[in-house]
Amino acid sequence: MAKKKKEDKSGLFIPAGLFLGLGWGALYDNYSAGVLLGLGVGFLGMAIASFWGRK
């Protein structure tokens, strides 16, 4: 019987972070800072999720 491989969904953190950062940047009228902040948060979330999911 073949093992079921667990799907890695940690890549969803990057677009989610970008959209959140874009919204945050729109609130403060600074889109570029919001996008960069959201991208950083997305990569950080992906790293944390992959670290915790390694068990």
C-alpha positions, -999 to +999 in steps of 0.1 A: +000+000+000+014+034-010+019+061+016-002+092+012+020+122+008+010+152+029+003+182+007+024+213+014+002+244+015+028+267+030+032+285-003-002+301+002+013+324+028+031+345+002+001+356-018-019+360+014+008+383+028+010+403-004-028+409-003-028+419+033+002+441+028-014+457-002-045+465+019-024+478+047-005+500+022-037+514+008-048+524+043-017+544+048-013+555+011+021+538+008+016+508-015+052+498-019+060+496+018+028+476+023+037+451-005+072+447+009+060+442+044+034+417+033+059+398+013+082+396+043+054+384+065+044+358+038+079+344+037+081+344+075+048+325+077+060+300+051+092+294+070+074+289+103+048+266+087+074+244+070+095+243+102+064+231+122+052+207+095+085+188+093+077+163+121 
